[in-house]
Each structure stands twice: as C-alpha cells, then as structure tokens.
Amino acid sequence: MAREVSVLEAAQLVEAGGAVLLDVREPDEWRDVRAPGALHIPMRQLSTAADRLPWNGVIACICHVGARSAVVAEALVGAGYNAVNVTGGMNAWEAAGLPVERG
C-alpha cells in the first residue's frame, strides 16, 4: 500500500528536491488551480506517459481530494516507483495556504 503524506509534508519533500509533485487531475481541473512546478499527467493518460516519471526520488501524487491520487500512487508502487499519496489533494493544499497558480 502506498504511504500517505500531508500537503505540508509533500511541499517539504518537493522543496527539498527529493520529490516531484504529480498532479493526476483532468485538464480543466488543472487549469483552474495547480501547485507551481507540478508535473501534470491526467490519471487516464498515465499508462502512455510513464516515460515522463522519474525513477529516482519520490513521486507525490495529488488530485482534487486524494482519491484518484491514492489509486495512482498504489499503481506506481506496484510498478516499482517510490510513490506516495498526498491526502486531501489540492483542496487541502490550497486550504493550507501553499502556493497555487490559476488559469
């Protein structure tokens, strides 16, 4: 089972350079609000875009509330990646006052 981290833990991992934030939401959700520097690969496109994922370091998976990203993190762990799920998703990210981009 993929480990879960809070949005604050995820932000610290990314800031320290030991993780990439993988946003698995749909393009319209991504356009509305996103974390700066996040890698965007919608969940449904992940199987054809796996070559964009880093093998070294942590992949912190995020979605809107944490459900889709939990599924993705679990699949990535099963495929040999070091993936974690960001609990609360972008809702929690924004509520915590972490930086976001819009539009």
C-alpha distances in whole Angstrom, upper triangle without the diagonal:
4,6,9,13,16,19,21,18,17,21,22,20,21,25,24,24,20,18,19,19,18,19,18,21,24,27,29,26,26,30,30,28,26,25,27,26,23,22,23,21,21,18,21,22,19,19,23,22,20,23,23,19,20,18,19,18,15,14,14,14,16,18,20,18,14,14,14,13,9,10,11,9,6,9,10,8,9,12,12,12,11,10,9,10,14,14,17,18,21,23,22,22,26,26,26,29,27,29,29,31,32,34
4,6,10,13,15,17,15,14,18,18,16,18,21,21,20,17,15,16,15,14,16,16,18,22,25,27,24,23,27,27,25,23,21,24,23,19,19,20,19,19,16,19,20,17,18,21,20,18,20,20,17,17,16,16,15,11,11,10,10,13,15,18,16,12,12,13,10,7,9,9,6,5,9,9,6,9,12,11,10,9,7,5,7,10,11,15,15,18,20,19,19,23,24,23,25,23,25,25,27,29,31
4,7,10,13,15,12,12,15,16,14,16,19,19,19,16,14,15,15,15,17,17,19,23,26,27,24,24,27,27,25,22,21,23,22,19,19,21,20,20,18,22,23,19,21,24,23,20,22,22,18,18,17,17,14,11,11,10,11,13,15,18,16,12,13,14,11,9,12,12,8,9,12,12,9,12,15,14,12,9,8,5,6,9,10,14,14,18,19,17,18,21,22,20,23,21,23,24,27,29,31
4,7,10,12,10,9,13,14,13,15,18,18,18,16,14,15,13,14,15,16,18,21,24,25,22,22,25,25,22,20,18,21,21,18,19,19,20,20,18,21,22,20,22,25,23,21,24,22,19,19,19,18,16,12,11,9,9,11,13,15,13,10,11,13,10,8,12,12,9,10,14,13,12,15,17,17,14,12,9,5,5,6,6,10,11,14,16,14,14,18,18,17,20,18,21,21,24,26,28
4,7,8,6,6,10,10,10,12,14,15,16,14,12,13,12,13,15,16,18,22,24,25,22,21,24,23,20,18,16,18,18,16,18,19,20,20,19,23,24,21,24,26,24,22,24,22,19,19,19,18,15,11,11,8,10,10,13,15,13,10,13,15,12,11,14,14,11,13,17,15,15,18,20,19,16,13,10,7,6,5,6,9,10,13,14,12,12,15,16,14,17,15,18,19,22,24,27
4,5,5,6,9,10,11,12,14,15,17,16,14,15,12,14,15,17,18,21,23,24,20,20,23,22,18,16,14,17,18,16,18,19,21,21,20,24,25,23,26,28,26,24,26,24,21,21,22,21,17,14,14,10,11,10,13,14,12,10,14,15,13,13,16,16,14,16,19,18,18,21,23,22,19,16,14,10,8,6,5,7,9,11,12,8,9,12,12,10,13,12,15,16,20,22,25
4,5,5,6,9,10,10,12,14,15,15,13,13,10,13,13,15,16,20,21,21,18,17,20,18,15,13,11,14,15,13,16,17,19,19,19,23,24,22,25,27,24,23,25,23,20,20,22,21,17,14,13,10,10,9,11,12,11,10,14,15,13,14,17,17,15,18,20,19,19,23,24,23,20,17,14,11,9,6,7,7,7,8,10,7,6,9,10,8,10,8,11,13,16,18,21
4,5,5,6,9,10,10,12,14,14,13,14,12,15,16,18,19,23,24,25,21,20,22,21,17,15,12,14,16,15,18,19,22,22,23,26,27,25,28,30,27,26,27,24,22,21,23,21,18,15,15,12,13,12,15,16,15,14,18,19,16,17,20,20,18,20,23,22,21,25,26,25,21,18,16,13,12,9,10,11,11,12,13,9,8,11,11,8,10,8,11,14,17,20,23
4,5,5,6,9,10,11,13,12,11,12,11,14,16,18,20,24,25,26,23,21,24,23,20,17,14,16,16,15,17,19,21,22,22,26,26,24,27,29,26,24,26,23,20,19,20,18,15,12,12,10,12,12,16,17,16,14,18,19,16,16,19,18,16,18,21,19,19,22,23,22,18,15,13,11,11,9,10,12,12,14,15,12,11,14,14,11,13,11,14,16,19,22,26
4,5,5,6,9,10,11,10,8,9,8,11,12,15,17,20,22,23,20,18,21,20,17,14,11,13,13,11,14,16,17,19,19,23,23,20,23,25,22,21,22,19,17,16,17,16,12,10,9,6,9,9,13,15,14,13,16,16,13,14,17,16,13,16,19,17,17,20,21,20,16,13,11,9,9,7,9,11,10,11,14,11,9,13,14,12,13,11,13,14,17,20,23
4,5,5,6,9,10,10,9,10,8,12,13,16,18,21,22,23,20,18,20,20,16,13,9,11,11,11,14,16,18,20,21,24,24,22,25,27,23,22,23,20,18,17,19,18,14,12,12,9,12,11,14,16,16,15,19,19,16,17,20,19,17,20,22,20,20,24,24,23,19,16,14,12,12,10,12,13,12,12,14,12,9,12,13,11,11,8,10,12,15,18,21
4,5,5,6,9,9,9,11,11,14,16,19,21,25,25,26,23,21,24,23,20,17,13,14,13,13,16,19,21,23,24,27,27,25,27,29,26,24,25,22,19,18,19,17,13,12,13,11,14,14,18,19,19,18,21,22,18,19,22,21,18,21,23,21,21,24,25,23,19,16,15,13,14,12,14,16,15,15,17,15,12,15,16,13,14,11,12,15,18,21,25
4,6,5,6,6,5,8,9,12,15,18,20,24,24,26,23,21,24,24,20,17,14,14,13,12,14,17,19,21,22,25,25,22,25,26,23,21,22,19,16,15,16,13,10,8,10,8,12,13,17,19,19,17,20,20,17,18,20,18,16,19,20,18,17,21,21,19,16,13,12,11,12,11,14,16,15,16,19,16,14,17,18,16,17,13,15,17,19,22,25
4,5,5,6,5,6,7,10,13,16,18,22,22,24,21,18,21,21,18,14,11,11,9,9,11,15,17,19,20,24,23,20,23,24,21,19,20,17,14,13,15,13,10,9,9,8,11,12,16,18,19,17,21,20,16,18,21,18,16,19,21,18,18,22,22,20,16,14,13,12,13,12,15,17,15,15,18,16,13,16,18,16,16,12,12,14,16,20,22
4,5,8,8,9,10,14,16,20,21,24,24,26,23,20,22,23,19,16,12,11,10,11,14,17,20,23,24,27,26,24,27,28,24,23,23,20,18,16,18,16,13,12,13,12,15,16,19,21,21,20,24,23,20,22,24,22,20,23,24,22,22,26,25,23,20,17,16,16,17,15,18,19,17,17,19,17,14,16,18,16,15,12,12,14,16,20,23
4,6,8,10,12,16,18,22,24,27,27,29,26,24,26,26,23,19,15,15,13,14,16,20,22,25,25,29,28,25,28,29,25,23,23,20,18,16,17,14,11,11,13,13,16,18,21,23,24,22,25,25,21,23,25,23,20,23,25,22,21,25,25,22,19,16,16,16,18,16,19,21,20,20,22,20,17,20,22,18,18,15,16,18,20,24,27
4,6,8,11,14,17,20,23,25,25,28,25,22,24,26,22,19,15,14,12,12,14,18,20,23,24,27,25,23,25,25,22,20,20,17,15,12,14,11,9,9,11,12,15,17,21,23,24,22,25,24,20,22,24,21,19,22,23,20,20,23,22,20,17,14,15,15,17,17,20,22,20,20,23,21,18,21,23,20,20,17,17,18,20,23,26
4,7,10,13,16,19,22,25,26,28,26,23,26,27,23,20,16,16,14,13,14,18,19,22,22,26,24,21,23,24,21,19,19,16,14,11,12,9,5,6,9,10,14,16,20,23,23,21,23,22,19,20,22,19,16,19,20,17,17,20,19,17,14,11,12,12,15,15,18,21,19,20,23,21,19,22,24,21,21,18,18,20,22,25,27
4,7,9,13,15,18,21,22,24,22,19,22,23,20,16,14,14,11,10,11,14,16,18,19,22,21,18,20,21,18,16,16,14,11,9,11,9,5,4,6,7,10,12,16,19,20,17,20,19,15,16,18,16,13,16,17,14,14,18,17,15,12,9,9,10,12,12,16,18,16,17,20,18,16,19,21,19,20,16,17,18,19,22,24
4,6,10,12,15,18,19,21,19,16,19,20,17,14,11,11,8,7,7,10,12,15,16,19,18,15,18,18,15,14,14,11,9,8,11,10,8,6,5,6,8,10,14,17,18,16,19,17,14,16,17,14,13,16,16,13,15,18,17,16,12,11,10,10,12,12,15,17,15,15,19,18,15,18,21,19,19,16,15,16,17,19,21
4,6,10,12,15,16,18,16,13,16,17,14,10,8,9,8,5,6,9,11,13,14,17,16,14,17,18,15,14,16,12,10,11,13,13,11,9,6,5,6,7,10,13,15,13,16,14,11,13,15,13,11,15,16,13,15,18,18,17,13,12,10,10,10,9,13,14,11,11,15,14,12,15,17,16,17,13,13,13,14,17,19
4,6,9,12,13,16,14,11,15,16,14,11,10,11,9,6,5,6,7,9,10,13,12,10,14,15,12,11,13,10,9,10,13,14,12,10,6,6,5,6,8,12,14,12,14,12,9,12,13,10,10,13,13,11,14,16,16,16,13,12,10,10,10,10,13,14,11,11,15,15,13,16,19,18,19,16,15,14,15,17,18
4,6,9,10,12,10,8,12,13,11,8,8,11,10,6,6,5,6,7,8,12,12,11,14,15,13,13,15,13,12,14,17,18,16,13,10,8,6,5,6,9,11,11,12,10,8,12,13,10,11,15,15,13,16,19,18,19,16,15,12,12,11,10,13,13,9,9,13,14,12,14,17,17,18,15,14,13,13,14,15
4,7,9,12,10,9,12,14,13,11,12,14,14,10,9,6,5,4,5,8,9,8,12,13,12,12,15,13,12,15,17,19,18,15,11,10,7,6,5,9,11,10,10,7,6,10,10,8,10,13,13,12,15,17,17,18,16,16,13,13,11,11,13,14,10,11,14,15,14,16,19,20,21,18,18,16,16,16,17
4,7,8,6,6,10,11,10,10,12,15,15,11,11,8,7,5,6,9,10,11,14,15,14,16,18,16,16,19,21,23,21,19,15,13,10,8,5,7,10,10,11,8,8,12,12,11,13,16,16,16,19,20,20,22,19,20,16,16,13,13,14,13,10,10,12,15,14,15,18,19,20,18,18,15,15,14,15
4,6,5,6,9,10,11,11,14,16,17,14,13,9,8,5,8,9,10,12,15,15,14,17,19,17,18,21,23,25,24,22,18,17,14,12,9,10,13,14,13,11,12,15,15,13,16,19,18,18,22,23,22,24,22,23,20,19,17,17,18,17,13,13,15,18,17,17,20,22,22,21,20,17,16,14,14
4,5,5,6,9,10,10,14,15,15,13,12,8,9,7,10,11,11,13,16,16,15,17,19,17,18,21,24,26,25,23,19,18,16,14,11,12,16,17,17,14,15,19,18,16,19,22,21,21,24,25,25,26,24,25,22,22,20,19,20,19,15,14,16,19,18,18,21,23,22,21,19,16,14,12,11
4,5,5,6,9,11,14,16,17,15,15,12,12,10,13,14,14,17,20,20,19,21,23,21,22,25,28,29,28,26,22,21,18,15,12,12,15,17,17,15,16,20,20,19,21,24,23,24,27,28,28,30,27,27,24,24,21,20,21,19,16,14,15,19,18,17,20,22,22,20,19,15,13,11,10
4,5,5,7,8,12,14,16,13,14,11,12,10,12,14,15,16,20,20,19,21,23,20,21,23,26,28,26,23,20,18,15,12,9,8,12,14,15,13,14,17,18,17,19,22,22,22,25,26,26,28,25,25,22,21,18,17,17,15,12,10,11,15,14,13,16,19,18,17,16,13,12,10,10
4,5,6,6,9,11,12,10,10,8,10,9,12,14,14,15,19,19,17,19,21,18,18,21,24,25,23,21,18,16,14,11,9,9,13,15,16,14,14,18,18,17,18,22,21,21,24,26,25,26,23,23,20,20,18,16,17,16,12,10,12,15,13,13,17,18,18,16,14,11,9,8,8
4,6,7,11,12,13,12,13,10,13,12,15,17,17,18,22,21,19,22,23,20,21,23,27,28,26,24,21,19,17,15,13,12,16,18,19,18,18,21,22,20,22,25,25,24,27,29,29,30,27,27,24,23,21,19,21,19,15,12,14,17,16,14,18,20,19,17,15,11,9,6,5
4,7,11,13,15,14,15,13,15,14,17,19,19,20,24,24,22,24,26,23,23,26,29,30,28,25,22,20,18,15,13,11,15,17,19,17,18,21,22,21,23,26,26,26,28,31,30,31,28,28,25,24,21,19,19,17,14,11,12,15,14,12,15,17,16,15,14,10,8,5,6
4,7,9,12,11,13,12,15,14,17,19,19,20,24,24,22,23,25,22,22,24,27,27,25,22,20,17,16,12,11,10,13,15,17,17,16,20,21,20,21,24,25,24,27,29,29,30,26,26,22,21,19,16,17,15,12,8,10,12,10,9,12,14,13,12,10,6,6,5,7
4,6,9,7,10,9,12,13,15,18,18,18,22,22,19,21,22,18,18,20,23,23,21,19,16,14,13,10,10,10,13,14,17,16,14,18,19,18,18,22,22,21,24,26,26,26,23,22,19,18,16,14,15,14,10,7,10,12,9,9,13,14,13,10,9,5,5,7,9
4,6,6,9,10,13,15,17,20,19,19,22,23,20,20,22,18,17,18,21,21,19,16,14,12,12,10,11,12,14,15,18,17,15,18,20,18,18,22,22,21,23,26,25,25,22,20,18,16,15,12,15,14,10,8,11,12,8,9,12,12,11,8,6,5,6,9,12
4,6,9,11,14,16,19,22,21,20,24,23,20,21,21,17,17,18,21,21,19,17,15,14,14,13,14,15,18,18,21,20,18,21,23,20,20,24,24,22,24,27,27,26,23,21,19,19,18,15,18,17,14,12,15,15,11,12,15,15,13,10,7,6,6,9,12
4,7,9,13,15,18,21,19,18,21,21,18,18,18,14,14,14,18,17,16,15,13,12,13,13,15,17,19,19,21,20,17,20,22,19,19,23,23,20,22,25,24,24,20,19,17,17,17,16,19,19,15,14,17,17,14,15,18,17,16,13,10,10,9,13,14
4,6,10,12,14,17,16,15,18,18,15,15,16,12,12,13,16,16,15,13,11,10,10,9,11,14,16,15,18,16,14,17,18,15,15,19,19,17,19,22,21,21,17,17,15,15,14,13,16,16,13,11,15,15,12,14,17,17,16,13,11,10,10,13,14
4,7,10,12,15,13,12,15,15,11,12,12,9,9,11,14,15,14,13,10,10,10,10,12,15,17,16,18,15,13,16,17,14,14,18,17,15,18,20,19,19,16,16,14,15,14,14,17,18,14,14,17,18,15,17,21,20,20,16,15,14,13,15,16
4,6,9,12,10,10,13,13,10,12,13,10,10,13,17,18,17,15,12,12,10,10,10,13,16,15,16,14,12,16,16,13,14,18,17,15,18,20,19,20,17,18,15,16,15,15,17,17,14,13,17,18,16,17,20,21,21,18,16,14,13,14,14
4,6,8,6,6,10,10,7,9,11,9,9,13,16,18,17,16,12,13,10,11,11,14,16,15,16,12,11,15,14,11,13,16,14,13,17,18,17,18,16,17,14,16,15,15,18,18,15,15,18,20,18,20,23,23,24,21,20,17,17,17,17
4,6,5,6,10,10,9,11,14,12,13,16,19,21,20,18,14,14,11,10,9,12,15,14,13,10,10,13,12,10,13,15,14,14,17,18,18,20,17,19,16,16,15,15,17,17,14,14,17,19,18,20,22,23,24,22,21,18,17,17,17
4,5,5,8,10,10,11,14,13,13,16,18,21,20,18,14,14,10,10,9,12,14,12,11,7,8,11,9,7,10,12,11,11,15,16,15,17,16,17,14,15,13,15,16,17,14,15,18,19,19,21,23,24,25,23,23,20,20,20,20
4,6,7,9,10,12,15,14,15,18,20,23,23,21,17,17,14,14,13,15,17,16,14,10,12,14,11,10,14,15,13,14,17,17,16,19,18,20,17,18,17,18,20,20,17,18,21,23,22,24,26,28,29,26,26,23,23,22,22
4,6,6,6,9,12,11,12,16,18,21,21,20,16,17,14,15,14,17,19,18,17,13,13,16,14,11,14,16,13,13,17,17,16,18,17,19,17,19,18,19,21,22,19,19,22,24,23,25,28,29,29,27,26,23,22,22,21
4,5,5,6,9,9,9,13,15,18,18,16,13,14,12,13,13,17,19,17,16,12,11,14,12,9,11,13,10,10,14,14,12,15,13,16,14,16,15,17,20,21,18,19,22,23,22,24,27,27,28,26,25,23,23,23,23
4,6,6,9,10,11,14,15,18,19,18,15,17,15,17,17,20,22,19,18,14,14,16,13,10,13,14,10,10,14,13,11,14,14,17,15,18,18,20,23,24,21,22,25,27,26,28,31,31,32,29,29,27,26,27,26
4,6,8,9,11,14,16,19,21,20,17,19,17,19,19,22,24,22,21,17,17,19,17,14,16,17,14,13,17,17,14,17,16,19,18,20,21,23,25,26,23,24,27,28,27,29,32,32,33,30,29,27,26,26,26
4,5,6,8,11,13,16,18,17,14,16,15,16,17,20,23,21,20,17,16,18,16,13,15,17,14,12,16,16,14,16,14,17,16,18,19,20,23,24,21,22,25,26,25,27,30,30,30,27,26,24,23,24,23
4,5,5,9,10,13,15,14,12,15,13,16,17,21,23,20,20,17,15,17,15,12,13,14,12,9,13,13,10,12,11,13,13,16,17,19,22,24,21,22,26,26,25,27,30,30,30,27,26,25,25,26,26
4,5,8,9,13,15,15,13,16,16,19,20,24,26,23,23,20,18,20,19,15,16,18,15,12,15,16,13,13,12,15,15,18,20,22,25,27,24,24,28,29,27,29,32,31,32,28,27,26,25,27,27
4,7,10,12,13,14,11,14,14,16,18,21,23,21,22,19,17,19,18,15,15,18,16,13,16,17,14,15,12,14,14,17,18,19,23,24,21,21,25,26,23,26,29,28,28,25,24,22,22,23,23
4,7,9,10,10,8,11,11,14,16,20,22,19,20,17,15,17,16,12,12,15,13,10,12,14,12,12,9,11,11,13,15,17,20,22,19,20,24,24,22,24,27,26,27,23,23,22,22,24,24
4,5,7,8,8,11,13,16,19,22,24,21,22,20,17,18,18,15,14,16,15,11,13,15,12,11,8,9,10,13,16,17,21,23,21,22,25,25,23,25,28,27,27,24,23,23,23,26,26
4,7,8,9,13,14,18,21,24,25,22,23,21,18,19,19,15,14,15,14,10,11,13,11,8,6,8,10,14,16,19,22,25,23,24,27,27,25,28,30,29,30,26,26,26,27,29,30
4,7,9,12,15,18,22,25,26,23,24,22,19,20,20,17,15,17,17,13,13,15,13,11,8,8,10,13,17,18,22,25,23,24,27,26,24,27,30,28,28,25,25,25,26,29,31
4,7,10,13,16,19,23,23,20,22,21,17,18,19,16,14,16,16,13,12,16,14,12,9,7,9,11,14,15,19,22,20,21,25,23,21,24,26,24,25,22,22,23,24,27,29
4,6,9,13,16,20,20,17,19,18,14,14,16,13,10,13,14,11,10,14,14,11,8,5,6,7,10,12,15,18,17,18,21,20,18,21,23,21,23,19,20,21,22,25,27
4,6,9,13,16,17,14,16,14,11,12,13,10,8,11,12,9,10,13,12,11,8,6,5,6,9,10,14,16,14,16,19,18,16,20,22,20,22,18,19,19,20,23,24
4,7,10,13,14,11,13,12,9,10,12,10,8,11,13,10,11,15,15,14,11,9,6,5,6,6,10,12,11,12,15,14,13,16,18,17,18,15,16,16,18,20,23
4,7,11,11,8,10,9,5,7,9,7,6,10,11,10,11,14,14,15,12,11,7,6,5,6,9,11,9,11,14,13,12,15,18,17,19,16,17,16,18,19,21
4,7,8,6,9,8,5,8,10,9,9,12,14,13,15,17,18,18,15,14,11,9,6,5,8,8,5,7,10,10,9,12,14,14,16,14,14,13,15,16,18
4,6,6,7,6,5,9,10,10,11,14,15,15,17,19,20,21,18,17,14,12,9,8,9,8,5,6,9,10,10,12,14,15,17,15,16,14,15,15,17
4,6,8,8,8,11,13,13,14,17,18,18,20,22,23,24,22,21,17,15,12,10,10,7,5,5,6,9,9,10,12,14,15,15,15,13,15,14,16
4,6,8,8,10,12,13,14,16,18,18,20,22,23,24,22,21,17,14,11,9,7,5,4,6,6,7,9,11,12,13,16,15,17,15,17,18,20
4,6,5,6,9,10,10,12,14,15,16,18,20,21,18,17,13,11,7,6,5,5,5,8,9,9,11,13,14,15,17,16,18,17,19,20,22
4,5,5,7,9,10,11,13,15,16,17,19,20,19,18,14,12,9,9,8,8,8,11,12,13,14,17,17,18,21,20,22,20,22,22,24
4,5,5,6,9,10,11,12,14,16,17,19,17,17,13,12,9,10,11,11,9,12,13,15,15,18,19,20,22,21,22,20,21,21,22
4,5,5,6,8,10,10,12,14,15,16,14,14,10,9,6,7,9,10,8,11,13,13,14,16,18,18,20,18,19,18,20,20,22
4,5,5,6,9,10,11,12,14,15,14,13,10,8,5,8,8,10,10,13,15,15,16,19,20,20,22,21,22,21,23,24,26
4,6,5,6,9,10,11,13,15,14,14,11,10,9,11,12,14,13,16,18,18,19,21,23,23,25,24,25,24,25,25,27
4,5,5,6,9,10,11,12,11,12,9,9,8,11,13,15,13,15,18,18,18,21,23,23,25,23,23,22,23,24,25
4,5,5,6,9,10,11,9,9,5,6,6,9,11,14,13,15,18,18,17,21,22,22,24,22,23,22,23,25,26
4,5,5,6,9,10,9,10,8,8,8,12,13,16,15,19,21,20,21,24,25,25,27,25,26,26,27,28,30
4,5,5,6,9,9,11,9,10,11,14,16,19,17,20,23,23,23,26,27,27,29,27,28,27,28,29,30
4,5,5,6,5,7,6,9,10,14,16,19,17,20,23,22,22,25,27,26,28,25,26,25,26,28,29
4,5,5,5,6,6,8,10,14,16,19,18,21,24,23,23,26,28,27,29,26,27,27,28,30,32
4,5,7,9,9,12,13,17,19,22,21,24,26,26,26,29,31,30,32,30,31,30,31,33,34
4,6,9,10,13,15,18,21,24,22,25,27,27,27,30,32,31,33,30,30,30,31,32,33
4,7,9,12,15,18,21,24,23,25,28,27,27,30,32,31,32,29,30,30,31,33,34
4,6,9,12,15,18,21,20,22,25,24,23,27,28,27,29,26,26,26,27,29,31
4,7,11,13,16,20,18,21,24,22,21,25,26,25,26,23,24,25,26,29,30
4,7,10,13,16,15,17,20,19,18,21,23,22,24,21,22,22,24,26,28
4,7,9,13,12,15,17,16,15,19,20,19,21,19,20,20,23,25,27
4,6,9,9,12,14,13,13,16,17,17,19,17,19,19,21,23,25
4,6,6,9,11,9,9,13,14,13,15,13,15,15,18,20,22
4,5,9,10,8,9,12,12,12,15,14,17,17,20,21,24
4,7,6,5,7,10,10,10,13,13,15,15,18,19,21
4,5,6,6,9,10,11,13,12,13,13,15,16,18
4,5,5,6,8,10,11,10,11,9,11,12,15
4,5,5,6,9,10,11,12,11,13,14,16
4,5,5,6,9,9,12,12,15,16,19
4,6,5,7,6,8,8,12,14,17
4,5,5,6,7,7,10,11,15
4,5,8,10,11,14,15,18
4,6,9,11,14,16,20
4,6,9,12,14,18
4,7,10,13,17
4,7,10,14
4,7,10
4,7
4
